Amino acid sequence: MRLGLALGYWGRGPNPEHLTLATEAERLGYASVWTAEAWGSDAFTPLTWIAAHTTRIGLGTAIAQMAARSPTATAMHALTLDHLSGGRMMLGLGLSGPQVVEGWYGRPFPRSPLTATREYVDVVRQVLRREGPVEVAGRFHTHPYTGPDGTGLGKPLKPITHPLRPGLPVLLGAEGPKNIAQTTRIADGWLPLYWSPFRTDVYEASLAEAPENFMIAPMARARLCEDVAEGLLPVKAMLGFYIGGMGHAARNFHADLMARMGLESAARRIQELFLAGRRAEAVQAVPDAFADEISLVGPRARIAERLALWRKGPVTDLLVTAPDLPTLRALAELNA
C-alpha cells in the first residue's frame, strides 16, 4: 500500500504549511500529493506550484469538479501539468452534488449522473489519446456543439499540443454502488470518500469486476497524539459538515453513503441537527467509533495497529490528511 498526502482545498486563504508538507512527503518517499476544490481555491493551480518545487512525487486532483470546466478544458489542464511535471499528473474527477453544481457553478445537475460522468471521461480520454478530432454525440456533451442556439459552424478538433502520456491516469470520486461499478469500467482508479477497513463488504459487489492494477485511494485523516478523543474531533467536525450540510435534506449523497455503511439512524440524526442550525450538536452526534474507523488517530502503537488493518484490504493508496510533520514522518516509518 502506497502513501499519498491529501492537502484538500484552501479555507480562508492558502495554507503556508502545504508546500512544506509536500516537499517533506517527497523526501519521505510518499508516492503522491493531492489537491482539491469546492467553491473557493481551484485544484490545479496549487498542484502546479507544488510541481515546481518537487521532482518525483506524483501529482493528483482529489477531486477536480466536473461542473467547473468543460471536459476539454479539464483535459487541457491535465496534459499541460503532465508535461510541466515530467509525467507525474493523475486526474481525479468528481460530479459533486446539486447544491454545489447549481448553486455555485450555475449549471443544472445532470438527471443521469452516470451518463454524464461516462461522457465526460470519454471526452477527456479522446483528448489525451489524440487519435483524431474529439467527436461525441452525447446527452450532456456534444463535440462539436449542435444545439439549437449554436451557429452550426463548430469544427471537430484535436489538441494542438501532443499529450505526454495518452494513458494519463483518470480516477473518479464515486459514492453510489452503480457509480462505483461504472468507475471500475471507465477509470483507472477510485477515490472513496469514506473507507473503513472494518466494512469493506459494503463495496465488494461494486468492485467485483475491477481490473488488475485498479487504484483504490481513500482519504483518511491522520494525527499522532496521545488523546484519541481529542484527535477525533476534526474528523467528527468534517463528518458533521459533509453529512449534515453538504447536500439537501432529501438528497445528500454523503448521508446516503453513511447509511449504506450501516449507520442510517446516526446519519439522519446528524442531518436533522445540522439543518436545524444546531451544528455543534450535529458534530457531537457523529459516532466516535465511525470517526475512528475511517481515520488513523492516536499514539504511535495504536496507529501502527490500525495501519496494518488498512494494508490487509484492497486499498492500493492511502491518502492521508496529516496536520503536522511528526505524523507525516511516523506514517512513512510505519508503512515502510
C-alpha positions, -999 to 999 in steps of 0.1 A, spaced: 0 0 0 15 33 -11 11 65 9 -2 98 -5 -6 132 10 -40 148 6 -39 186 11 -76 193 3 -87 228 -6 -79 261 10 -100 277 37 -100 314 40 -66 316 23 -36 295 13 -22 272 40 15 282 44 23 247 56 12 229 24 44 233 5 65 222 35 43 191 39 45 183 2 83 186 -1 87 166 31 64 139 18 85 136 -13 117 133 8 100 106 29 90 85 -2 53 93 -3 40 82 -38 17 112 -44 3 145 -32 -33 156 -39 -52 189 -40 -90 195 -41 -116 222 -48 -150 231 -36 -162 267 -40 -130 287 -33 -95 277 -44 -91 256 -75 -73 222 -76 -48 228 -105 -30 260 -95 -17 248 -61 -8 215 -77 13 233 -103 30 253 -75 39 220 -58 51 205 -91 75 234 -95 91 226 -60 93 189 -64 108 164 -88 95 129 -82 62 128 -63 30 120 -82 5 149 -85 -32 143 -83 -65 161 -80 -88 146 -54 -110 160 -67 -114 184 -96 -151 191 -101 -166 183 -135 -191 211 -134 -162 236 -130 -149 231 -166 -158 215 -198 -142 181 -203 -118 195 -230 -107 223 -206 -101 197 -179 -80 176 -203 -60 207 -212 -52 213 -176 -41 177 -171 -20 174 -203 -3 208 -196 6 199 -160 17 164 -171 42 180 -195 55 206 -169 59 179 -142 76 153 -164 47 128 -164 35 130 -128 -1 140 -132 -31 120 -121 -66 134 -129 -91 128 -102 -127 139 -111 -160 141 -93 -195 152 -101 -202 169 -67 -239 174 -58 -269 195 -68 -264 223 -42 -228 230 -54 -233 224 -91 -264 245 -94 -257 270 -65 -220 277 -73 -214 267 -109 -248 278 -121 -254 247 -141 -281 220 -139 -272 189 -120 -274 160 -145 -305 139 -141 -285 109 -152 -252 112 -133 -237 80 -146 -243 90 -182 -229 125 -176 -198 110 -159 -193 85 -187 -195 111 -214 -171 135 -196 -145 108 -192 -149 98 -228 -141 133 -240 -111 136 -216 -98 102 -229 -102 113 -266 -82 145 -259 -54 126 -242 -52 99 -268 -52 124 -297 -60 97 -322 -83 121 -340 -107 151 -336 -129 149 -305 -163 138 -316 -191 130 -291 -229 130 -297 -239 126 -261 -268 135 -239 -248 160 -219 -217 166 -240 -216 172 -278 -185 179 -298 -189 198 -320 -218 215 -304 -250 211 -323 -276 227 -300 -304 250 -314 -286 281 -300 -254 273 -318 -240 287 -351 -236 253 -368 -200 263 -376 -183 241 -350 -154 220 -363 -141 188 -348 -107 194 -333 -78 176 -317 -54 192 -293 -26 212 -308 -3 200 -280 7 164 -282 -1 149 -247 29 135 -230 11 103 -219 -20 92 -237 -28 69 -208 -26 96 -181 -44 80 -151 -80 91 -146 -97 84 -113 -132 91 -101 -148 101 -68 -179 79 -67 -202 70 -38 -232 51 -51 -229 14 -59 -237 18 -96 -213 47 -99 -185 28 -83 -191 -2 -105 -190 21 -136 -158 36 -123 -141 2 -124 -151 0 -161 -142 35 -173 -114 48 -150 -80 38 -137 -89 42 -101 -114 52 -75 -113 79 -48 -136 68 -20 -149 95 4 -151 73 35 -133 39 38 -135 17 68 -112 -14 69 -140 -29 91 -167 -25 65 -151 -35 32 -181 -57 24 -200 -26 16 -181 -22 -16 -174 -58 -26 -202 -61 -52 -193 -28 -68 -156 -37 -70 -161 -72 -82 -151 -65 -118 -122 -41 -111 -93 -48 -134 -58 -56 -123 -38 -25 -111 -70 -6 -104 -62 21 -79 -83 24 -47 -72 55 -30 -93 66 0 -85 96 22 -80 93 60 -72 120 85 -41 111 104 -28 125 137 -1 113 160 -14 122 195 -19 108 230 -56 118 234 -77 98 209 -109 116 216 -93 150 210 -76 137 179 -110 126 165 -127 160 169 -116 173 135 -128 140 119 -162 144 136 -164 181 125 -157 171 89 -183 143 91 -209 166 107 -204 192 79 -205 167 50 -233 145 63 -253 174 77 -246 203 53 -231 191 20 -265 184 4 -302 188 6 -323 171 33 -339 150 6 -307 144 -14 -274 141 4 -250 116 -12 -227 117 19 -255 109 43 -268 81 20 -233 66 20 -231 66 58 -265 49 58 -253 21 34 -224 16 58 -249 6 85 -253 39 103 -285 52 89 -301 64 121 -270 83 130 -267 99 96 -303 111 97 -299 125 132 -268 144 121 -287 158 91 -316 168 113 -295 187 138 -273 204 112 -302 216 91 -319 229 123 -289 251 129 -276 230 158 -242 224 143 -223 217 175 -248 191 184 -246 176 149 -208 171 153 -213 155 187 -239 131 172 -212 116 149 -204 82 165 -169 82 178 -164 46 166 -173 56 130 -149 86 130 -122 63 144 -128 36 117 -121 60 88 -91 77 103 -57 70 119 -55 88 152 -37 82 185 -4 71 199 22 56 175 15 19 186 -23 24 180 -17 39 146 6 10 137 -22 -15 146 -48 4 126 -25 8 96 -20 -29 94 -58 -33 90 -58 -9 61 -29 -28 44 -48 -61 46 -76 -49 23 -78 -38 -13 -66 -3 -8 -36 5 -30 -30 41 -20 -38 56 14 -42 94 10 -36 109 44 -46 143 56 -17 149 81 -18 181 100 19 181 111 53 168 101 57 143 130 25 125 118 38 125 82 71 110 93 56 84 116 33 71 89 62 68 65 82 48 90 53 26 100 44 18 63 79 11 52 
